[in-house]
Amino acid sequence: MATKDDAAPLPASQSGDPHSHLLILRFALLNIIAVALVVLALANGLVQQAFEADETRFVTVIALVFLVGLGLCVWRVVWTSREINKARAFDPAVPSRAARYVATTAGKDSQSRQTMASSLRLELSQNITIIRHMGSSLVFLGLIGTVIGFIIALSGVDPDLASDTENIGPMVSALISGMSTALTTTLVGGVLNVWLMANYQLLATGTVRLINTTVERGEDLAGA
């Protein structure tokens, strides 16, 4: 009669082990906190003020770039988590990145496997590089918005008309509008950069785990 100890352990992806979805859980927790802060900002009218203060609509451009980057990050996190689970519960009959790697390295010598492992690291690292670039671009877009804001502010100031009280009002209005654009775009770009880069770091950590697990499976089977 079979006992409980005789039962074969289920793979991590089938046993309900929370560690099998740890990357997704961390990603979800990070973004739940970030979304909660955004909701708090919305409730206090800060988000509306950020969009209304920027007459150039540069804040909208920054927000769209961020949303595209976050969408790519979501897709890569889900894919990476799934591939990590497949690598841990390795089955050559199940299509996965680990199965492809093991099939490629089968019968190869140690030096060839090291070369293929390096290629795997390069491939998977490059797949998420675009997200890092998009995160960095948020800061640069914010700086561009800052420059545009200063240009708007200074373009409305005419020293020759400063002594005319009737012209002071429009000059002050242009100055305030330009400074609002400059400060708002800088702030939005910086905040969204931190948010996206935090997600990127989680994804990069998961990618390293996938690479290491995949290479370990290849080495285990090569030495079997």
SEKE-683853 format. One line per 3 residues: number of its first residue (from 1); for each residue x, y, z of N, C-alpha, C. Coordinates in nm, 2 decimals, decimal comma, m for minus. Example, Ala and Ser with C-alpha at 12.3 -4.5 7.8 and 13.67 -1.06 7.14 Angstrom:
1	1,32:m0,57:0,78:1,23:m0,45:0,78:1,32:m0,33:0,78 | 1,28:m0,22:0,71:1,37:m0,11:0,71:1,29:0,00:0,79
This chain:
1	0,09:m0,12:0,00:0,00:0,00:0,00:0,09:0,12:0,00 | 0,06:0,21:m0,09:0,15:0,33:m0,10:0,12:0,43:0,01 | 0,22:0,48:0,07:0,20:0,58:0,18:0,22:0,72:0,12
4	0,20:0,82:0,21:0,22:0,96:0,17:0,36:0,99:0,12 | 0,46:0,92:0,19:0,60:0,95:0,16:0,64:0,89:0,03 | 0,56:0,79:m0,02:0,59:0,73:m0,15:0,54:0,81:m0,27
7	0,46:0,90:m0,24:0,40:0,98:m0,35:0,51:1,07:m0,41 | 0,51:1,08:m0,55:0,62:1,16:m0,61:0,58:1,30:m0,59 | 0,68:1,39:m0,56:0,66:1,53:m0,54:0,61:1,60:m0,67
10	0,52:1,69:m0,66:0,47:1,76:m0,78:0,57:1,86:m0,82 | 0,58:1,90:m0,95:0,67:2,01:m0,99:0,62:2,14:m0,92 | 0,71:2,23:m0,91:0,68:2,36:m0,85:0,56:2,43:m0,91
13	0,55:2,42:m1,05:0,44:2,48:m1,12:0,31:2,42:m1,10 | 0,30:2,30:m1,04:0,17:2,22:m1,02:0,14:2,20:m0,88 | 0,23:2,23:m0,79:0,21:2,20:m0,65:0,14:2,31:m0,57
16	0,12:2,42:m0,63:0,06:2,53:m0,56:0,16:2,61:m0,48 | 0,29:2,58:m0,50:0,40:2,65:m0,42:0,40:2,79:m0,46 | 0,38:2,88:m0,36:0,38:3,03:m0,39:0,51:3,08:m0,46
19	0,62:3,01:m0,43:0,75:3,05:m0,49:0,75:3,03:m0,64 | 0,65:2,95:m0,69:0,65:2,93:m0,84:0,60:3,06:m0,91 | 0,54:3,15:m0,83:0,49:3,27:m0,89:0,54:3,39:m0,82
22	0,66:3,37:m0,76:0,71:3,48:m0,67:0,74:3,61:m0,75 | 0,79:3,59:m0,87:0,82:3,71:m0,95:0,69:3,79:m0,98 | 0,58:3,72:m1,02:0,46:3,79:m1,05:0,40:3,85:m0,92
25	0,41:3,79:m0,81:0,36:3,84:m0,68:0,44:3,97:m0,64 | 0,57:3,97:m0,66:0,65:4,09:m0,63:0,61:4,20:m0,72 | 0,59:4,17:m0,85:0,56:4,27:m0,95:0,42:4,33:m0,91
28	0,32:4,24:m0,88:0,19:4,29:m0,85:0,19:4,38:m0,72 | 0,27:4,34:m0,62:0,27:4,41:m0,50:0,33:4,55:m0,52 | 0,44:4,56:m0,60:0,50:4,69:m0,63:0,40:4,78:m0,70
31	0,33:4,73:m0,80:0,24:4,81:m0,88:0,11:4,84:m0,80 | 0,07:4,76:m0,72:m0,05:4,79:m0,63:m0,02:4,91:m0,54 | 0,10:4,91:m0,49:0,14:5,02:m0,40:0,15:5,15:m0,49
34	0,21:5,14:m0,61:0,22:5,26:m0,69:0,09:5,31:m0,74 | 0,00:5,22:m0,78:m0,14:5,26:m0,82:m0,21:5,32:m0,70 | m0,19:5,27:m0,58:m0,26:5,33:m0,46:m0,21:5,47:m0,44
37	m0,08:5,50:m0,47:m0,03:5,64:m0,45:m0,09:5,73:m0,56 | m0,11:5,67:m0,68:m0,17:5,75:m0,79:m0,31:5,78:m0,76 | m0,39:5,69:m0,71:m0,53:5,71:m0,67:m0,53:5,82:m0,56
40	m0,44:5,81:m0,46:m0,43:5,92:m0,36:m0,41:6,05:m0,42 | m0,32:6,06:m0,52:m0,29:6,18:m0,59:m0,41:6,23:m0,67 | m0,48:6,14:m0,73:m0,60:6,18:m0,80:m0,71:6,23:m0,71
43	m0,72:6,17:m0,59:m0,82:6,22:m0,49:m0,79:6,36:m0,45 | m0,66:6,40:m0,45:m0,62:6,53:m0,40:m0,61:6,63:m0,52 | m0,64:6,58:m0,64:m0,64:6,67:m0,76:m0,50:6,70:m0,81
46	m0,40:6,62:m0,77:m0,26:6,65:m0,81:m0,24:6,61:m0,95 | m0,30:6,49:m0,99:m0,28:6,44:m1,13:m0,34:6,54:m1,23 | m0,46:6,59:m1,20:m0,53:6,68:m1,28:m0,45:6,81:m1,30
49	m0,39:6,86:m1,19:m0,31:6,98:m1,19:m0,19:6,96:m1,28 | m0,13:6,84:m1,28:m0,01:6,81:m1,36:m0,04:6,82:m1,51 | m0,15:6,77:m1,55:m0,19:6,78:m1,69:m0,24:6,92:m1,73
52	m0,31:6,98:m1,64:m0,36:7,12:m1,67:m0,25:7,22:m1,67 | m0,14:7,20:m1,59:m0,03:7,30:m1,58:0,06:7,30:m1,71 | 0,05:7,19:m1,78:0,14:7,18:m1,90:0,06:7,20:m2,03
55	0,07:7,32:m2,08:0,00:7,36:m2,20:0,06:7,29:m2,33 | 0,18:7,24:m2,32:0,25:7,18:m2,44:0,20:7,04:m2,45 | 0,13:6,98:m2,36:0,09:6,84:m2,36:0,21:6,74:m2,35
58	0,32:6,79:m2,30:0,44:6,71:m2,30:0,43:6,60:m2,18 | 0,35:6,64:m2,08:0,32:6,54:m1,98:0,24:6,42:m2,03 | 0,15:6,44:m2,13:0,08:6,34:m2,19:0,18:6,24:m2,26
61	0,27:6,30:m2,33:0,37:6,22:m2,41:0,45:6,13:m2,31 | 0,49:6,19:m2,20:0,57:6,12:m2,10:0,49:6,00:m2,04 | 0,36:6,03:m2,01:0,27:5,93:m1,96:0,25:5,81:m2,06
64	0,24:5,84:m2,19:0,22:5,74:m2,29:0,34:5,65:m2,30 | 0,46:5,71:m2,30:0,58:5,63:m2,30:0,59:5,54:m2,18 | 0,55:5,59:m2,07:0,56:5,51:m1,95:0,46:5,39:m1,96
67	0,34:5,42:m2,01:0,24:5,31:m2,02:0,28:5,20:m2,11 | 0,35:5,24:m2,22:0,40:5,14:m2,32:0,51:5,06:m2,25 | 0,60:5,13:m2,18:0,71:5,05:m2,11:0,65:4,96:m2,00
70	0,55:5,01:m1,93:0,49:4,92:m1,83:0,42:4,80:m1,89 | 0,35:4,82:m2,00:0,29:4,71:m2,07:0,39:4,61:m2,12 | 0,50:4,65:m2,17:0,61:4,56:m2,21:0,66:4,48:m2,09
73	0,67:4,55:m1,98:0,73:4,49:m1,86:0,63:4,38:m1,81 | 0,50:4,41:m1,81:0,40:4,31:m1,77:0,41:4,19:m1,85 | 0,42:4,20:m1,98:0,43:4,09:m2,07:0,56:4,01:m2,05
76	0,67:4,08:m2,03:0,80:4,01:m2,00:0,80:3,94:m1,86 | 0,74:4,00:m1,76:0,73:3,94:m1,63:0,65:3,81:m1,64 | 0,54:3,81:m1,70:0,45:3,69:m1,71:0,53:3,58:m1,79
79	0,59:3,62:m1,90:0,67:3,52:m1,98:0,78:3,46:m1,90 | 0,86:3,55:m1,83:0,97:3,50:m1,75:0,93:3,41:m1,64 | 0,82:3,45:m1,57:0,78:3,36:m1,46:0,73:3,23:m1,51
82	0,66:3,22:m1,62:0,62:3,09:m1,68:0,74:3,01:m1,72 | 0,84:3,07:m1,78:0,96:3,00:m1,82:1,04:2,95:m1,71 | 1,05:3,03:m1,60:1,12:2,98:m1,48:1,05:2,85:m1,42
85	0,92:2,85:m1,42:0,85:2,74:m1,37:0,87:2,62:m1,46 | 0,87:2,64:m1,59:0,90:2,52:m1,68:1,04:2,47:m1,67 | 1,14:2,56:m1,64:1,28:2,52:m1,62:1,29:2,44:m1,49
88	1,22:2,48:m1,39:1,23:2,41:m1,26:1,17:2,27:m1,27 | 1,05:2,27:m1,33:0,99:2,14:m1,35:1,01:2,09:m1,49 | 1,14:2,07:m1,52:1,18:2,05:m1,66:1,12:1,92:m1,72
91	1,07:1,94:m1,84:1,02:1,82:m1,91:1,05:1,85:m2,06 | 1,14:1,77:m2,12:1,18:1,80:m2,26:1,07:1,79:m2,36 | 0,95:1,73:m2,32:0,84:1,72:m2,41:0,76:1,85:m2,41
94	0,78:1,93:m2,31:0,70:2,06:m2,30:0,78:2,17:m2,36 | 0,73:2,24:m2,46:0,80:2,35:m2,53:0,84:2,46:m2,43 | 0,96:2,50:m2,42:1,01:2,60:m2,33:1,14:2,65:m2,37
97	1,19:2,76:m2,31:1,32:2,81:m2,34:1,43:2,72:m2,29 | 1,40:2,66:m2,17:1,49:2,56:m2,12:1,51:2,44:m2,20 | 1,39:2,39:m2,26:1,40:2,27:m2,34:1,48:2,29:m2,47
100	1,46:2,41:m2,53:1,54:2,45:m2,65:1,69:2,46:m2,61 | 1,72:2,51:m2,50:1,86:2,52:m2,46:1,92:2,38:m2,44 | 1,85:2,30:m2,37:1,90:2,16:m2,34:1,92:2,09:m2,47
103	1,82:2,10:m2,56:1,83:2,03:m2,69:1,95:2,08:m2,77 | 1,98:2,21:m2,76:2,09:2,27:m2,83:2,23:2,22:m2,78 | 2,23:2,21:m2,64:2,36:2,18:m2,58:2,39:2,03:m2,57
106	2,29:1,95:m2,60:2,30:1,80:m2,59:2,42:1,75:m2,67 | 2,51:1,68:m2,61:2,62:1,62:m2,68:2,74:1,71:m2,70 | 2,73:1,84:m2,66:2,83:1,94:m2,68:2,94:1,93:m2,56
109	3,06:1,97:m2,59:3,16:1,97:m2,49:3,15:2,09:m2,40 | 3,23:2,09:m2,29:3,21:2,20:m2,19:3,23:2,34:m2,25 | 3,33:2,35:m2,33:3,36:2,49:m2,39:3,24:2,53:m2,48
112	3,18:2,44:m2,56:3,07:2,48:m2,64:2,95:2,51:m2,56 | 2,93:2,44:m2,44:2,82:2,48:m2,36:2,83:2,61:m2,29 | 2,96:2,65:m2,26:2,98:2,78:m2,20:2,95:2,89:m2,30
115	2,99:2,86:m2,42:2,96:2,96:m2,53:2,81:2,98:m2,55 | 2,74:2,87:m2,55:2,59:2,87:m2,56:2,53:2,94:m2,44 | 2,58:2,92:m2,32:2,53:2,98:m2,20:2,55:3,13:m2,21
118	2,66:3,18:m2,26:2,69:3,32:m2,28:2,59:3,38:m2,38 | 2,56:3,31:m2,49:2,47:3,35:m2,59:2,33:3,36:m2,53 | 2,29:3,27:m2,44:2,16:3,27:m2,38:2,15:3,39:m2,29
121	2,25:3,42:m2,21:2,25:3,54:m2,12:2,24:3,67:m2,20 | 2,31:3,67:m2,32:2,30:3,79:m2,40:2,16:3,81:m2,46 | 2,11:3,70:m2,51:1,98:3,70:m2,57:1,87:3,75:m2,48
124	1,86:3,69:m2,36:1,76:3,72:m2,26:1,77:3,86:m2,20 | 1,90:3,90:m2,19:1,93:4,03:m2,13:1,88:4,14:m2,23 | 1,91:4,12:m2,36:1,88:4,21:m2,47:1,73:4,22:m2,48
127	1,65:4,12:m2,45:1,51:4,12:m2,47:1,44:4,22:m2,37 | 1,50:4,25:m2,26:1,44:4,35:m2,17:1,51:4,48:m2,17 | 1,62:4,50:m2,26:1,69:4,63:m2,26:1,60:4,74:m2,30
130	1,50:4,72:m2,39:1,42:4,82:m2,44:1,34:4,89:m2,32 | 1,31:4,81:m2,22:1,23:4,87:m2,11:1,32:4,96:m2,03 | 1,45:4,92:m2,01:1,54:5,01:m1,94:1,56:5,14:m2,02
133	1,57:5,13:m2,15:1,59:5,25:m2,24:1,46:5,34:m2,23 | 1,35:5,28:m2,22:1,22:5,36:m2,21:1,22:5,43:m2,07 | 1,27:5,36:m1,97:1,27:5,42:m1,84:1,37:5,54:m1,84
136	1,48:5,53:m1,90:1,58:5,64:m1,91:1,52:5,75:m1,99 | 1,45:5,72:m2,10:1,39:5,82:m2,18:1,29:5,91:m2,11 | 1,23:5,86:m2,01:1,13:5,94:m1,93:1,20:6,06:m1,87
139	1,33:6,03:m1,82:1,40:6,14:m1,76:1,44:6,25:m1,86 | 1,49:6,20:m1,98:1,53:6,29:m2,08:1,41:6,37:m2,14 | 1,29:6,30:m2,15:1,17:6,37:m2,19:1,13:6,48:m2,09
142	1,15:6,45:m1,96:1,13:6,55:m1,86:1,22:6,67:m1,87 | 1,35:6,64:m1,90:1,44:6,75:m1,92:1,41:6,83:m2,04 | 1,37:6,77:m2,15:1,33:6,84:m2,27:1,21:6,93:m2,24
145	1,11:6,88:m2,16:1,00:6,96:m2,12:1,04:7,08:m2,03 | 1,15:7,06:m1,95:1,20:7,17:m1,87:1,25:7,28:m1,96 | 1,33:7,24:m2,06:1,39:7,34:m2,15:1,28:7,41:m2,22
148	1,18:7,34:m2,27:1,06:7,40:m2,34:0,99:7,50:m2,25 | 0,97:7,46:m2,12:0,91:7,55:m2,03:0,98:7,67:m2,01 | 1,12:7,67:m2,00:1,20:7,79:m1,98:1,19:7,87:m2,10
151	1,19:7,81:m2,22:1,18:7,89:m2,34:1,04:7,97:m2,35 | 0,94:7,90:m2,31:0,81:7,96:m2,30:0,81:8,08:m2,20 | 0,87:8,05:m2,09:0,87:8,16:m1,98:0,95:8,28:m2,03
154	1,06:8,26:m2,09:1,15:8,37:m2,13:1,10:8,44:m2,25 | 1,03:8,36:m2,34:0,98:8,43:m2,46:0,88:8,53:m2,44 | 0,81:8,52:m2,32:0,70:8,62:m2,29:0,75:8,74:m2,22
157	0,88:8,74:m2,19:0,94:8,86:m2,12:1,01:8,95:m2,21 | 0,98:9,08:m2,21:1,04:9,18:m2,30:1,09:9,29:m2,21 | 1,22:9,30:m2,19:1,27:9,40:m2,10:1,23:9,54:m2,14
160	1,21:9,56:m2,27:1,18:9,70:m2,31:1,04:9,74:m2,27 | 0,95:9,64:m2,24:0,82:9,67:m2,21:0,79:9,65:m2,06 | 0,90:9,62:m1,98:0,88:9,59:m1,84:0,83:9,71:m1,76
163	0,87:9,83:m1,81:0,83:9,95:m1,74:0,68:9,99:m1,76 | 0,62:9,93:m1,86:0,48:9,95:m1,89:0,39:9,86:m1,81 | 0,31:9,92:m1,72:0,23:9,84:m1,62:0,13:9,75:m1,70
166	0,08:9,80:m1,82:m0,02:9,72:m1,89:0,04:9,59:m1,95 | 0,17:9,59:m1,96:0,24:9,47:m2,02:0,29:9,37:m1,91 | 0,29:9,42:m1,79:0,35:9,33:m1,68:0,26:9,21:m1,66
169	0,13:9,22:m1,67:0,04:9,11:m1,65:0,06:9,00:m1,75 | 0,06:9,02:m1,88:0,09:8,92:m1,98:0,23:8,85:m1,96 | 0,33:8,93:m1,92:0,46:8,88:m1,90:0,46:8,78:m1,78
172	0,40:8,82:m1,68:0,39:8,74:m1,56:0,32:8,61:m1,59 | 0,21:8,62:m1,67:0,13:8,50:m1,71:0,21:8,41:m1,79 | 0,29:8,46:m1,89:0,38:8,37:m1,97:0,49:8,31:m1,88
175	0,54:8,38:m1,79:0,65:8,33:m1,70:0,59:8,22:m1,62 | 0,47:8,24:m1,56:0,42:8,13:m1,47:0,38:8,01:m1,56 | 0,33:8,03:m1,68:0,29:7,92:m1,76:0,42:7,84:m1,80
178	0,52:7,90:m1,84:0,65:7,83:m1,87:0,71:7,76:m1,76 | 0,71:7,82:m1,64:0,77:7,76:m1,52:0,69:7,64:m1,48 | 0,55:7,65:m1,50:0,47:7,53:m1,46:0,50:7,41:m1,55
181	0,52:7,44:m1,68:0,55:7,34:m1,78:0,69:7,28:m1,74 | 0,78:7,36:m1,71:0,92:7,31:m1,68:0,92:7,22:m1,56 | 0,86:7,27:m1,45:0,86:7,20:m1,32:0,77:7,07:m1,33
184	0,66:7,08:m1,40:0,57:6,96:m1,40:0,63:6,85:m1,49 | 0,68:6,88:m1,60:0,74:6,78:m1,68:0,86:6,71:m1,62 | 0,94:6,79:m1,54:1,05:6,73:m1,47:1,01:6,64:m1,36
187	0,91:6,68:m1,29:0,85:6,60:m1,18:0,79:6,47:m1,23 | 0,70:6,48:m1,33:0,63:6,36:m1,39:0,74:6,26:m1,45 | 0,83:6,32:m1,52:0,93:6,23:m1,58:1,01:6,16:m1,48
190	1,05:6,23:m1,37:1,13:6,16:m1,27:1,05:6,06:m1,19 | 0,93:6,09:m1,16:0,84:5,99:m1,08:0,82:5,87:m1,16 | 0,78:5,88:m1,29:0,75:5,77:m1,37:0,87:5,69:m1,40
193	0,99:5,75:m1,41:1,11:5,68:m1,43:1,14:5,59:m1,31 | 1,12:5,64:m1,19:1,14:5,56:m1,07:1,05:5,44:m1,07 | 0,92:5,46:m1,11:0,82:5,35:m1,11:0,86:5,25:m1,21
196	0,89:5,29:m1,34:0,93:5,19:m1,44:1,06:5,12:m1,41 | 1,16:5,19:m1,36:1,29:5,13:m1,33:1,28:5,03:m1,22 | 1,19:5,05:m1,12:1,17:4,96:m1,01:1,11:4,83:m1,07
199	1,02:4,84:m1,17:0,97:4,72:m1,24:1,08:4,65:m1,32 | 1,16:4,73:m1,38:1,27:4,67:m1,46:1,37:4,59:m1,38 | 1,40:4,65:m1,26:1,49:4,57:m1,17:1,43:4,44:m1,13
202	1,30:4,44:m1,10:1,24:4,31:m1,07:1,25:4,21:m1,19 | 1,22:4,26:m1,30:1,23:4,18:m1,43:1,37:4,13:m1,45 | 1,47:4,22:m1,43:1,61:4,18:m1,45:1,65:4,07:m1,35
205	1,60:4,08:m1,23:1,63:3,97:m1,13:1,57:3,84:m1,17 | 1,44:3,85:m1,22:1,38:3,73:m1,27:1,45:3,67:m1,39 | 1,50:3,76:m1,48:1,57:3,71:m1,60:1,70:3,64:m1,56
208	1,77:3,69:m1,46:1,89:3,62:m1,42:1,86:3,49:m1,36 | 1,75:3,48:m1,28:1,70:3,35:m1,23:1,67:3,25:m1,34 | 1,60:3,30:m1,44:1,57:3,21:m1,55:1,70:3,16:m1,62
211	1,79:3,25:m1,64:1,92:3,21:m1,71:1,99:3,10:m1,63 | 2,00:3,13:m1,50:2,08:3,04:m1,41:2,01:2,90:m1,40 | 1,87:2,90:m1,39:1,80:2,77:m1,39:1,81:2,70:m1,51
214	1,80:2,77:m1,63:1,81:2,70:m1,76:1,95:2,64:m1,78 | 2,06:2,72:m1,74:2,19:2,67:m1,76:2,22:2,55:m1,67 | 2,16:2,55:m1,55:2,18:2,44:m1,45:2,11:2,31:m1,51
217	2,00:2,33:m1,57:1,93:2,21:m1,63:2,02:2,15:m1,74 | 2,07:2,24:m1,82:2,16:2,19:m1,93:2,28:2,12:m1,87 | 2,34:2,17:m1,77:2,46:2,11:m1,71:2,43:1,98:m1,64
220	2,31:1,98:m1,57:2,27:1,85:m1,51:2,25:1,74:m1,60 | 2,19:1,77:m1,71:2,16:1,66:m1,81:2,29:1,63:m1,89 | 2,38:1,73:m1,91:2,50:1,70:m1,98:2,59:1,61:m1,90
223	2,58:1,62:m1,77:2,67:1,54:m1,68:2,60:1,41:m1,64 | 2,48:1,39:m1,69:2,40:1,26:m1,65:2,46:1,14:m1,72
